[in-house]
Amino acid sequence: FDKTGTLTHDKVVLSDIIVRAGVTQAQVLALGASMAEGSLHPAARAIVVAAGQGWPGNGVTQPHAPLDEMTVSGLVEVAGQGMRGAWQGRGELTLGSAEFCGLAGTPHEAADSPQVHLSDSTGWLATFVLNEGLRADARHAVTALKAMGIRTVLLSGDRRESATRIGTAVGIDCVI
């Protein structure tokens, strides 16, 4: 099995935004959406959709700078890793995996749910926590295959912790 779209829904949704002191969730969401707008990656789409629907998910509306101050230019997407661009003369802005954002091995990387990180020239700026729900038929499909004597394997390019969490939830024999 693949994970996303096979065992889980094919669309992830934004469930939380964790921010560095001095910035608001609305500000980093505007920045993230500005960067992610042209990407087809499911995580990028979740950020763009959340920005368009007036997130935050916690029901608190937060003020943010005008959108023109949140513009990122010169975007370059690195497949499977993230995006980089220039942020209004304030240096480079990076959106993507912990490793791509220079956060590998830091507390910002440690989680079993899908995450997208945002960093600027001074380091970590925000973490977008995503949620991917299990498909209703996933556990049944795995159970039926196992009843037929078929060993089940989940092959995923996602983080090991995330893949293991999903594999365990549906009864997969082996997660790679």
C-alpha positions as CSV (number, residue, x, y, z in Angstrom):
1,F,0.0,0.0,0.0
2,D,0.9,3.6,-0.4
3,K,-0.3,5.8,2.4
4,T,-1.8,9.1,1.1
5,G,-4.9,8.6,-0.9
6,T,-4.9,4.8,-0.4
7,L,-5.1,4.3,3.3
8,T,-5.8,7.9,4.1
9,H,-7.8,10.6,2.4
10,D,-6.1,12.1,-0.6
11,K,-6.4,15.6,0.9
12,V,-4.8,16.8,4.1
13,V,-6.2,19.7,6.1
14,L,-4.5,22.2,8.3
15,S,-5.1,21.4,11.9
16,D,-2.7,23.8,13.8
17,I,-0.1,26.5,13.3
18,I,2.7,26.8,15.8
19,V,4.6,30.1,15.5
20,R,7.7,31.8,16.7
21,A,7.2,34.6,19.2
22,G,6.5,37.9,17.6
23,V,4.4,36.6,14.7
24,T,0.8,35.6,14.4
25,Q,-0.7,32.5,12.9
26,A,-2.5,34.7,10.3
27,Q,0.8,36.3,9.2
28,V,2.6,33.0,8.7
29,L,-0.4,31.5,7.0
30,A,-0.4,34.4,4.5
31,L,3.3,33.9,3.9
32,G,2.9,30.1,3.5
33,A,-0.1,30.5,1.2
34,S,1.8,33.1,-0.9
35,M,4.6,30.5,-1.4
36,A,2.4,27.4,-1.8
37,E,-0.1,29.0,-4.3
38,G,1.5,27.5,-7.4
39,S,2.4,24.1,-6.0
40,L,0.3,20.9,-6.6
41,H,1.7,19.1,-3.5
42,P,-1.1,18.1,-1.1
43,A,0.5,19.8,1.8
44,A,0.9,23.0,-0.1
45,R,-2.7,22.8,-1.3
46,A,-3.9,22.4,2.4
47,I,-2.1,25.7,3.3
48,V,-3.6,27.5,0.4
49,V,-7.1,26.2,1.1
50,A,-6.9,27.1,4.8
51,A,-5.8,30.6,3.9
52,G,-8.7,31.0,1.5
53,Q,-11.2,29.7,4.1
54,G,-10.3,32.2,6.8
55,W,-8.4,29.8,9.1
56,P,-7.4,29.7,12.1
57,G,-8.9,26.5,13.1
58,N,-9.0,27.6,16.8
59,G,-11.7,30.1,16.0
60,V,-9.6,33.1,17.0
61,T,-9.3,35.8,14.4
62,Q,-5.8,37.3,14.4
63,P,-4.8,40.6,12.8
64,H,-2.0,40.5,10.3
65,A,0.0,42.8,8.1
66,P,-1.5,43.7,4.7
67,L,-1.1,40.9,2.1
68,D,1.4,43.0,0.0
69,E,3.8,42.8,3.0
70,M,3.4,39.0,2.8
71,T,4.5,38.7,-0.8
72,V,7.3,36.2,-1.6
73,S,9.0,36.5,-5.0
74,G,11.5,34.4,-7.0
75,L,9.9,31.1,-5.9
76,V,11.7,27.9,-6.7
77,E,10.1,24.5,-5.9
78,V,12.3,21.6,-5.2
79,A,10.3,18.4,-5.8
80,G,9.4,16.5,-2.7
81,Q,11.2,19.0,-0.4
82,G,9.6,22.4,-0.6
83,M,9.9,25.9,-1.9
84,R,12.3,28.9,-1.5
85,G,11.8,32.5,-2.3
86,A,12.7,36.1,-1.4
87,W,10.6,37.8,1.2
88,Q,10.2,41.6,0.5
89,G,14.0,42.3,0.9
90,R,14.0,40.4,4.3
91,G,16.1,37.5,3.0
92,E,15.2,34.0,2.0
93,L,12.0,32.3,3.1
94,T,11.8,28.5,3.0
95,L,8.6,26.3,3.1
96,G,8.9,22.5,3.3
97,S,10.3,19.6,5.2
98,A,12.3,20.0,8.4
99,E,15.5,19.0,6.5
100,F,14.8,21.4,3.6
101,C,14.2,24.3,6.1
102,G,17.4,23.5,8.1
103,L,15.5,22.1,11.0
104,A,16.5,18.5,10.9
105,G,17.2,17.1,14.4
106,T,15.5,20.1,16.1
107,P,12.4,19.9,18.3
108,H,10.4,21.4,15.4
109,E,11.0,18.2,13.4
110,A,9.7,15.8,16.1
111,A,6.1,14.7,15.4
112,D,4.2,11.8,14.0
113,S,1.7,14.0,12.1
114,P,2.5,15.5,8.7
115,Q,4.1,18.9,9.0
116,V,5.3,21.7,6.8
117,H,7.8,24.1,8.2
118,L,8.5,27.8,7.4
119,S,11.9,29.3,8.1
120,D,13.5,32.7,7.4
121,S,17.1,33.9,7.5
122,T,17.1,33.7,11.3
123,G,15.7,30.2,11.6
124,W,12.4,28.5,12.4
125,L,9.3,30.8,11.9
126,A,6.4,28.4,12.0
127,T,5.1,24.8,11.7
128,F,1.9,23.9,9.9
129,V,0.5,20.7,11.4
130,L,-1.6,18.8,8.9
131,N,-4.2,16.1,9.5
132,E,-4.9,13.2,7.2
133,G,-7.8,11.0,8.2
134,L,-8.0,7.3,7.6
135,R,-10.3,6.2,4.8
136,A,-13.3,4.4,6.1
137,D,-12.5,1.2,4.1
138,A,-8.8,1.1,4.9
139,R,-8.9,-1.2,8.0
140,H,-11.4,-3.5,6.3
141,A,-9.3,-3.9,3.2
142,V,-6.2,-4.8,5.2
143,T,-8.2,-7.2,7.4
144,A,-9.7,-8.9,4.3
145,L,-6.2,-9.3,2.7
146,K,-4.7,-10.7,5.9
147,A,-7.7,-13.2,6.2
148,M,-6.7,-14.4,2.8
149,G,-3.1,-15.1,4.0
150,I,-1.6,-12.0,2.3
151,R,1.1,-10.1,4.1
152,T,0.5,-6.4,4.0
153,V,3.2,-3.8,3.5
154,L,3.0,0.0,3.6
155,L,5.6,1.7,1.4
156,S,5.7,5.5,2.0
157,G,7.9,8.4,1.2
158,D,6.5,10.2,4.3
159,R,8.3,10.4,7.6
160,R,8.7,7.0,9.4
161,E,6.6,8.1,12.4
162,S,3.7,9.2,10.3
163,A,3.7,6.1,8.2
164,T,4.0,3.9,11.2
165,R,1.1,5.6,12.9
166,I,-1.1,5.0,9.9
167,G,0.2,1.4,9.4
168,T,-0.5,0.5,13.0
169,A,-4.0,2.0,12.9
170,V,-5.1,-0.2,10.0
171,G,-3.1,-3.3,11.0
172,I,-0.4,-3.3,8.4
173,D,2.3,-6.0,8.9
174,C,5.3,-4.0,7.8
175,V,6.0,-0.3,7.3
176,I,8.8,0.8,5.0
